[in-house]
Amino acid sequence: MFRFFVSMSAIAVSASGALAADRLTPFPYYPAPVPAPQIAPAQPPQAFNWNRCYGGVHVGTKTVDNRIDIIGTDFYRAESISKTTDTLTGPIGGFQLGCNNLLENGFLVGLEIEGTYGKKNQIDCSTQTDPVSYCVDLFKEKEAFISARFGYVVDDSFLCGCTGGGLLVYGRIGAGYTRTDIQMNVNALSYVSVPKPSVAFGNDAYLPKWAQNYDLKGSKSFISPLLGVGVERAISPEWSIRADFSTMFSMSSKTALTVSKLNYLNSDYGPGEALPSDPSGIKRNPNLGDRLPIQIREVETKLTFGVNRHF
């Protein structure tokens, strides 16, 4: 009997110890599950959006064909040298800004302004030396253009990562501003010669009865019609590259060059004075400020390659 009570007591003590141990040992903690982030599905490619504004830069080359017709005066015989033609060519760089409006069926209209910079200089000297010879220095630097664009969007996705509309073929019509600076140096000699008053050269030395050397300066600004064509290729949803060819026709326009510097070989005839009768046809010496009328005409062509950012 005693053994029974001892056994039961031991069982009770073991049970109470187990319950106490259960109270001291916590259950393991499992945090609430965090929902997995939802990844938005990738947007499907879309056609390139030409219906935006854009800005960009370009580089290229430009050629200017220039013709000057010289109108005679009493100090310049135009029959001797009446015209000069020059070609100015060189690299250019600039920028363009514009906006497009995409119409139905892929047609597009837009407006663009453009500025270019590139120094071009050409010096042309005549081979004629009697009675008149000259050198003409032409200089151009900055120009600006404004034009309307009319184009058609081709359903082409090559390179742009889009479903279509990646190629634009367009034409341009507008106007451009350009300015040409002109400097001219003129030498004119009398057909009549006289013995040179110098013992060192002897009696066989002769010189012209009179000789003129003078500089003229002037400039002419043009606002002229512009025609062009081009192609623009989308290379990403925001960027495009383009090639553009344009021609600007400057109408024939009158201006004048002003005498700015004088030098005479024979001091017997001063600035502005009448000259003796001479087969050269030149009537007098020029004076500072005298004007030589000219007529100038230009045709300009340029080819540029550029990049545009659409926004």
Residue pairs with C-beta under 8 A, 6 or more apart in sequence:
44 163
45 157
45 161
45 162
45 163
46 162
46 163
47 155
47 162
47 163
47 164
47 165
48 160
48 162
48 164
48 165
48 166
48 234
48 237
48 240
49 102
49 165
49 237
49 310
50 100
50 102
50 108
50 153
50 165
50 168
50 310
51 100
51 101
51 102
52 99
52 100
52 310
52 311
53 97
53 98
53 99
53 100
53 310
53 311
54 96
54 97
54 98
54 99
54 100
54 240
54 308
54 309
54 310
54 311
55 95
55 96
55 97
55 98
55 308
55 309
55 311
56 95
56 96
56 242
56 306
56 307
56 308
56 309
57 93
57 94
57 95
57 96
57 306
57 307
58 93
58 94
58 95
58 96
58 116
58 242
58 244
58 304
58 305
58 306
58 307
59 91
59 92
59 93
59 304
59 305
59 306
60 91
60 92
60 93
60 244
60 302
60 303
60 304
60 305
61 89
61 90
61 91
61 92
61 302
61 303
62 89
62 90
62 91
62 92
62 116
62 118
62 120
62 300
62 301
62 302
62 303
63 87
63 88
63 89
63 300
63 301
63 302
64 87
64 88
64 89
64 120
64 140
64 180
64 298
64 299
64 300
65 85
65 86
65 87
65 298
65 299
65 300
66 85
66 86
66 87
66 88
66 122
66 138
66 180
66 296
66 297
66 298
67 83
67 84
67 85
67 296
67 297
67 298
68 83
68 84
68 85
68 136
68 182
68 294
68 295
68 296
69 82
69 83
69 294
69 295
69 296
70 76
70 78
70 81
70 82
70 83
70 84
70 292
70 293
70 294
71 78
71 292
71 293
71 294
71 295
72 78
72 79
72 82
73 290
73 292
73 293
74 282
74 283
74 284
75 212
75 282
75 283
75 284
75 285
75 286
75 290
76 132
76 186
76 188
76 282
76 286
76 292
77 131
77 132
77 188
77 280
77 281
77 282
79 281
80 128
80 131
80 132
80 280
80 281
81 126
81 128
81 132
81 133
81 134
84 124
84 126
84 134
84 136
85 124
86 122
86 124
86 136
86 138
87 122
88 120
88 121
88 122
88 138
88 140
89 120
90 118
90 119
90 120
91 118
92 116
92 117
92 118
92 302
92 304
93 116
93 117
93 118
94 114
94 115
94 116
94 117
94 304
95 114
95 115
96 112
96 113
96 114
96 115
96 306
96 308
97 112
97 113
97 114
98 110
98 111
98 112
98 113
98 149
99 110
99 111
100 108
100 109
100 110
100 149
101 108
101 109
101 110
102 108
102 153
103 109
106 152
106 153
106 154
106 155
106 165
107 150
107 151
107 152
107 153
108 149
108 150
108 151
108 152
108 153
108 168
108 170
109 148
109 149
109 150
109 151
110 148
110 149
110 151
110 170
111 146
111 147
111 148
111 149
112 146
112 147
112 148
112 149
112 172
112 174
113 144
113 145
113 146
114 144
114 145
114 146
114 147
115 142
115 143
115 144
115 145
116 142
116 143
116 144
116 145
116 302
116 304
117 141
117 142
117 143
118 141
119 139
119 140
119 141
120 138
120 139
120 140
120 141
121 137
121 138
121 139
121 140
122 137
122 138
123 135
123 136
123 137
123 138
124 135
124 136
124 138
125 133
125 134
125 135
125 136
126 132
126 133
126 134
126 135
127 133
129 187
129 189
130 189
130 191
131 188
131 189
131 190
131 191
131 280
131 281
131 282
132 186
132 187
132 188
132 189
132 280
132 282
133 186
133 187
134 184
134 185
134 186
134 187
135 184
135 185
136 182
136 183
136 184
137 182
137 183
137 184
138 180
138 181
138 182
139 180
139 181
139 182
139 183
140 178
140 179
140 180
140 181
141 179
142 179
143 176
143 177
143 178
143 179
144 176
144 177
145 174
145 175
145 176
145 177
145 226
145 246
145 248
146 174
146 175
146 176
147 172
147 173
147 174
147 175
147 226
147 228
148 172
148 173
148 174
149 170
149 171
149 172
150 170
150 171
150 172
150 173
151 168
151 169
151 170
151 171
151 232
152 168
152 169
152 170
153 165
153 167
153 168
154 165
154 166
154 167
154 168
154 169
155 164
155 165
156 164
156 165
156 166
156 167
157 163
157 164
157 165
157 166
158 166
158 167
159 166
159 233
159 234
159 235
160 166
160 233
160 234
160 235
160 236
160 237
161 236
161 237
162 234
162 237
165 234
166 233
166 234
167 231
167 232
167 233
167 234
168 231
168 232
168 233
168 234
168 240
169 230
169 231
170 229
170 230
170 231
170 232
171 227
171 228
171 229
171 230
172 226
172 227
172 228
172 229
172 230
172 244
172 246
173 225
173 226
173 227
173 228
174 225
174 226
175 223
175 224
175 225
175 226
176 222
176 223
176 224
176 226
176 248
176 300
177 221
177 222
177 223
178 221
178 222
178 224
178 248
178 250
178 298
178 300
179 219
179 220
179 221
179 222
180 219
180 220
180 222
180 296
180 298
181 217
181 218
181 219
182 216
182 217
182 218
182 219
182 220
182 257
182 294
182 296
183 215
183 216
183 217
184 215
184 216
184 217
184 257
184 292
185 213
185 214
185 215
185 216
186 212
186 213
186 214
186 215
186 216
187 211
187 212
187 213
188 211
188 212
188 280
188 282
189 208
189 210
189 211
189 212
189 280
190 208
190 209
190 210
190 211
190 275
190 278
190 280
191 208
191 278
191 279
191 280
192 208
192 209
192 276
192 278
192 279
193 206
193 207
193 208
193 209
194 206
194 207
194 208
194 209
195 203
195 205
195 206
196 205
196 206
196 207
198 205
207 265
208 265
208 266
209 266
209 276
209 278
210 264
210 265
210 266
210 268
210 269
210 275
210 276
210 278
210 285
211 264
211 265
211 266
212 263
212 264
212 265
212 282
212 285
212 286
213 262
213 263
213 264
213 265
214 259
214 260
214 261
214 262
214 263
214 286
215 259
215 260
215 261
216 257
216 258
216 259
216 260
216 292
217 257
217 258
217 260
218 255
218 256
218 257
218 258
218 294
219 255
220 253
220 255
220 296
222 250
222 251
222 253
222 298
224 248
224 249
224 250
224 251
224 298
224 300
225 248
225 249
226 246
226 247
226 248
227 246
227 247
227 248
228 244
228 245
228 246
228 247
229 244
229 245
229 246
230 242
230 243
230 244
230 245
231 242
231 243
232 240
232 241
232 242
232 308
233 240
233 241
233 242
234 240
235 241
238 309
238 310
238 311
239 307
239 308
239 309
239 310
240 307
240 308
240 310
241 305
241 306
241 307
241 308
242 305
242 306
242 307
242 308
243 303
243 304
243 305
244 303
244 304
244 305
244 306
245 301
245 302
245 303
246 301
246 302
247 299
247 300
247 301
248 298
248 299
248 300
248 301
249 299
250 296
250 297
250 298
250 299
250 300
251 297
252 295
252 296
252 297
253 295
253 296
253 297
254 293
254 294
254 295
254 296
255 293
255 294
255 295
255 296
256 291
256 292
256 293
256 294
257 291
257 292
257 294
258 289
258 290
258 291
258 292
259 286
259 287
259 288
259 289
259 290
259 291
259 292
260 288
262 271
262 285
262 286
262 287
262 288
264 270
264 271
264 285
269 275
269 285
270 285
271 285
271 286
271 287
271 288
272 284
272 285
272 286
272 287
272 290
273 284
273 285
274 283
274 284
275 282
275 283
275 284
275 285
